[in-house]
């Protein structure tokens, strides 16, 4: 295998965008659980995200969710972020909470509802112009619960028409990224349930449209790294939403359920040229910390991605390629497992220390007074959370 020193410079290329909503209150379908010190507005969300970046050096940007993160002056929010050493990133639309969207949004049968959803995305593009954001990310809750409830083909046609109008409005340096999810909240069919549907829709739009792959949005036993490979091969992988799931939910800390899967995904990312700023593939977390503290949950998450990236970079590609060409099954698998089994944590601690970062960001946060300060300072007002 390569030495850690041989891959150290490539680790500096890693950037993982944090979701603003990860710092707000969240919960299950049955209850949202509040925590002390939770932000009350987007400015405080960004301050918490900046603290994660200060301790890890891995999270230089923050994704916003509209309308949850609406402010009167996005220029001021942008300046606030830059003053804290981070920038505003992906703008995420929301067409799943208004009463009008009960039966769908961009794929709805009613032209008036589709018009409302399209206009929301046009407003999101205005926000992108003000924040300097590159990506508009669309995840749709659209679908049906029962066979015969609606015509699936008509819904696909409506979705294509709606996306085309939104796509026409994005700027030359902006991108539309379409996420998919196998189910939830719809139980019979989802309008964008898989990578193939997302790929078909974005390919029809043009060169500035891409697929977003959420690692928790697949059926059990799905070979996610195969999808990663295919989208990179086709030039349509725009971004990741990193998270983890055990059964049906998908917002746990990335790598919690299957660290080996995360490693395999990153092996294909690196193999396919999807790593680093020049690749155009954005790494982002999409998680909700329901029972654990918000900031440590995000710290642990970006460290998990960094650790598996380091292991993937240590893979001896030349030896693996030779074993594969010779059909040496066990040797090839052993080379892959050697990289996965390498404990890179001590080397990563040294790497962070050499860059003026804490050796152990989790411990550094626990030893700081940041949590106690925000709990004391953020008293009164309405805490941010789902729907706000």
N, C-alpha and C positions, 0 to 999 in steps of 0.2 A: 504494500500500500504506500501511497505518498505519505510523507511526514506531515504533521500538523503545520509546521512552518511553511511548507509548500502551498498550503491552501489558505493560510491566514489572510493574505491580501484579498482573496475573493470574499471572505466573510464580511469585509468592510463594505461590500456592494449591497448587503442586505438591508431592505427597508420594508417594514410591515406596518401598514396603515391601521390605526385604531378606530373603532366605531364609537361615535359620540354616545350612542344609546347604551353602550356597555357600562357607562358610569351612572346611569339613572336606575331608578327602582324597576324591578321586573319580578316575574313570578311564573305561575302556572296558569292553566285555563281557569283555575278556581280561585286564585288569590295572588295579588301582588304584595310582596313583602318589603316594607320600607326599612331603610338602614340610616343610621345617624351619619351626617356629613355628606349625604348625597347632594350633587349639584342641583341648583334651582333654576339655572338658565344655561344657555350654550357657552357663555363665557367661563363659567365654573367647570363645565364639562371639559373644555379645552385645557384649563389649568391642570386638571387631573391627568389628562392625556400627556401633557407636557412633563408631568412628574414621572410617568412611566418612561418617557424618552430620556429624561435626565439620568435615570438610573441604569438604563439598558443600552442607550445609543442606537436602538433598533426601530424606533417608532417616530419618524419625523413628520408624519402627517395624520390628520384626523378627518374621517368621513362624517358628513352631516346627513341628517334625515329630515326631509321636508314633508309636512309642516312642523314636526317636532322641534326643529332647530331654527325656526323663523325668528329673525330679529329685525328691528327697524333699519339698521345700518350694517350691511354685510361688509362694507369697507372697514368699519370699526372692528368688527369681529376678525377680519383678516389681519388687521394691524395688531390686535390683541394676540392672535396666535403667533404671528411672526416675532412679536416681542418676547414670547416665551420659548422661542427656538423651534417652533413647529409651523406647519402650513396647513391650509384647508385643502382637503382632497376630494374624494368622490362624493357626488351629490346623489342621494338615494331618494327616489320618489315613494309616495305612499298613496295607494289607491285601494286600501283594504279596511279602512276604519269608518268611512262616511256611510250614512244610511243608504245613499244612492247606489252604493256598490255591493249591495247584498247579493245580487245575481251576476256580478261581474263589473268590469270597468272598461278596459280597452277592447275587450271581446264581447261586451254586452250587446244584446239585440237592439236596445233602444239607442237611437242615434244621439239623443240628448245626453244620455249618460256617457256615451263614448266621447262626446264633445267636452263634457266636464273633465273627464280623465285626461284627454289630450291637452286641454288648457292648463291643467295642473303641471304636466310635464313641460309645457312651454314656459311656465313660471319657473320651473326648476332650472331651465336653461338660462334664464335671466339671472338666477342666483349663481350659476356657474360663471357667467360673465363677470359678476361682481367679486367672486372669490378666487378667480383664476384657476378653477377646477378643470381637469381634463375629461373626467368620465361622468356620464349620467348612467346610473345603474338602475335597471328596472326589474323588480320582482313582482309578479302578479299573483294574487290570491284567486284569480278567475278560474272557474270550473263549475261542475255540477255534482249534486249528491245522488241523483237517481237516473237510471236509464230512461231515455225519452224526455228528460227535463228540458233539453234544448238540443239544437242541431249542432253537432261538433264541427262539421265542415264549415258551416256558416260562421261559427265563432272564430275559426282560424282565418277566414277571409276578413272578418272585421278586425281581428288583431293585426293582420298584415297591413291593412289600410291605415289603422291608427298609428302603428309604428312608422310607417312611411312618412306620415305628416310630421311626426316628432323628429325623425331622422333628418328631414329636410331643413329643420331649424337649427341644428347643431353647427357650431363653427368649424372652420378648417382644421383647427388644432384640437378639436373635441371629439369624443367617441361616445357611442351608445353601446352599453353592455347589458345583455339580456340574460338574466339568471333563470334557472329552472329548478323545479322541486317535484318529486314524485307524487306527493299528495300533501294535503293540509293547506287550507281548511276544507277544500272540496274532497269528497270521499269516493265518488264514482269516476270522475275524470278531471284532470287538471289541464288547463289550456297550454301550459308550457311545462310538461312533466319530465322531460329528459333532454340530454344534450343534443340529440338529433333534431328535435323540434326547435330548440333554440338556434341551432346551426342553420336549419332551413330558413328560419325567419330572418336571421341577421345576414345571411348570404344574399338574400333577395334585396336587402337594403343597400349594401355597398361596402366599400373598403374601410369605412370608419365604424363598422358595427361588429361586435365581438360577443363571445359567450363568456358568462361568468360561471365558474364551477364552484359550488358550495360543497365542501367535503361531507356534509351531513345530509345531503338531499338525494340520497340514492336508496334503492332497495337493498335489503340485507344480502351480503355476499357479492355485491357488485364489485367488479374489478375497476376501481376508480383510476388507478394509474394507467390502465389501458385507454380510458377516456382522455386523460391528460395527454398521453402520447398522440392520440388521434387528432385532438384539437390543435396541438402544436404542429403536427405534420401538415394539417390543413391551413395553418396560419390564422386560426380564429379563436385562440385562447386569449381572452382579454384580461381576466383577473380571477383570483381565488378569493373565496370567503372561507377562511380556516375556522373550523370548529370540530366538534366530535359528538357522537351519539351512541347510545347503547341499544335503544329500541326505536321509538318513533320520533322523539324530539331530536333537535340538532344544534343546540346552543351551548353545549358543554365545552370546557377547556380543550383546545386542540391537542390531539394525541392522548387524551384521557382514556379512550376506549381501546385504541389499537395503535401504539407507537410505531409498530413495524409497518403498518399501512402508511402512516405519515412519512416514514423513511422511504418507502417504495415510491410514493408520489413524488417526493423531492428528487429521487434518482432520475425519474423520467423528466422532471422539469429541467434538470441540469443537462441530461442527455439531449433533450429537444431544443436547447437554446432559450429556455424560458426563465432563466435566472439573471437578475441584474437589471439595472435601469434601462440599458440599451435594448433589452428584449421586448419591452412594451408590456410585459405581463405584470400586473399589479398584485402584490400580496396584501391581503387585508384580513383582519379578524372579523367574525360576525358571531358574537357570543352575548349571552345574558347571564350575569352572575346572580343567581337567585338566593343562594344561601351562603356563599362565600363573599368576602369583601371584594369590592369592585376593583380597586387599584391593584392589590396583590394578584387578583385573578388575571388581570391583563399582563402583569409582569411575568407570571408563570407561563402564560400562553406564548408570548413572544420568545421567551427563553426556550420553550419546547420546540418551536419552529427553528430557532437558531441551532439547537443541539442536533436535530435531525438533518439540517442542512450541512452541518460540519461532517456528520457521518457519511452523508451522500457524496460530499466532495472528496472524501478519503477513498472512495471506491476505486480500485485499480482497474481502470478502463481497458488498458492494453491487455492485461492478463485475462480479464473477463472476455474480451473480444476473441482472444486466441482460443480460450476454452470453448466458447460458443461455436467458432468455426470448425473446431475439431469434434464437435458433438460430445464433449466431455461433460456430461450432465452434472455429476457430483462436484467436480472441480469448479464449474461455473457457479453453482449454487453456493459452494463454500466461500468463494471470493466475495459474493454479495453478502453473505452472513458475517464474514470477517469485518467488513466495514460497519454493518449494523451493530455488531457486538462490541465495537471499540468504545470505551468510556472516554469521551472527549471533555467531560466536565472540568477536570483539573486544568487542561490546556486552555479551555475557554475562560476559566477564571484568570489565568495568567494573561491571556489576550486582552481581557477587559481591563485588568489593572494597568497594563502597559499603555492603555489609551485613556487613562484617567477616570475610568469607571469603577464602580464597586465590584470587587471580586464576586460577591454574592448579592445581587440586587434585591432578592427577597428579604434577606437578613438586613440589608441596609435600610429598606423601607420600614421594616418592623422596629428598627432602632431609631428611626427618625421621629420627629414630632409632627409630621405632615398630617397623619390621620387625626391626632388629637386636636390639631389646629383647625382643620376643616369641620370637625364635629362641634367645636366651640364657636366657630365663626358663622356657620351656616344654620343658624337658628331663626325660625320664622320664615314666612313665605311658603310657596308650594314647591315641593321637591319635583324634580324631573322624573319622568318614567314613561311607561307605555302610554302613548296618547298625548304626551306633553314634552 
